[in-house]
Amino acid sequence: MSHEHEHDSEPVLRTSPARMARGIAIVGITLAIAGTILMFTFKDMIANPPPVALIKKPTPPPPPPAAGVTQISIPSGASVQGSTSYDPGDAKVPLGNKVVWNNADNAIHTATSGTGASDPNVGKAFDTSLINPGEKSKEIEITGAKVGDSFAYHCTVHPFMTGKITIVEAAAGGGSTGSGSGGAAASGPTVHILSGSSVQGAKAYDPTPVEIKKGDKLTVVNDDSAIHTVTSGTGAEDANAGKAFDSSLLDPGKTVSVDTSALAAGSYDFHCMVHPFMKGKLNVT
C-alpha cells in the first residue's frame, strides 16, 4: 500500500556557494564605494553646513535722557590713536548735572577720572566702568564738585583717549545740556531731522536754511531711527564747533529745544556730530 506525503510549508530555497560569494562581494563593493564618497565629502559637509535662519528680536529704542543730564559722545573710530576721543572733548557740565557717555564706536571704552594708570587719584572722582559698543554708560554724578572745577579723564582700555569736564553755573530752570534753558523764549521754527538722513547723500534737515528771530526757540525733531545732533559749525575740524549752540545727542523720535537768545544776527552753519556729512544752516535776524 503506497503512502503520499503532503507538504504544508513553503519549499526551502537553496543557493550555491558561488552565488552566495558573489552576493557578498557586491554588498562589500557597494559599502566601499559609499565609504569613499563619504570620506571625500565629509570635510565639505562640515565646512559648509546648511544655512540656518536666525530670528532676532528687534532692539528696543534707548530711553530718553533724564532732565539734568549732560551727554558726551565717544565717536566712531575713537579707538584709533589720533582720532577724536570724546565729543565734546572739554564738556561744560552745569553744577548738579549727571553725565552720560554714549559709545558710538565699535570697541569697548570707559570714561575714568585721572590722567592715566599712573595717576594716584585715578577713578576716584568717577568711573563709568566698561561701556559696550552702541550702549550708554550709567548716569555719573560728580559729588563734591564746585563751579570752576575741572576733571581730566581717560579710557582705561585705550589710555591715549583723553577728555575733560569743567563744572559751570547751572542755568535757571535746569534741564539737559543743549536742551535750551530759556523758559521765556518765544516759540519759533521747527527743524526736522528726516527719516533716512543717516544715509550719506539723503536730505538731512528740513527746512534748511532755517529762518529764526533772535531769542526765539528752535525746536528740533528727530524723525530718523538713529541718534543725531544739531551742532553749530561745519564739522569736528571746526575749532568753534558747538560753541554757538548744540542740541546734544537726540534719540530717535525725540524733540529738543535750542535757545537762540545768545546768538548775534547772522548765518550759522550746523551739522550732526554723529554723521558729519549731515549739514544745515541757521539764519538769525
Disulfide bonds with the S-S distance in Angstrom:
none
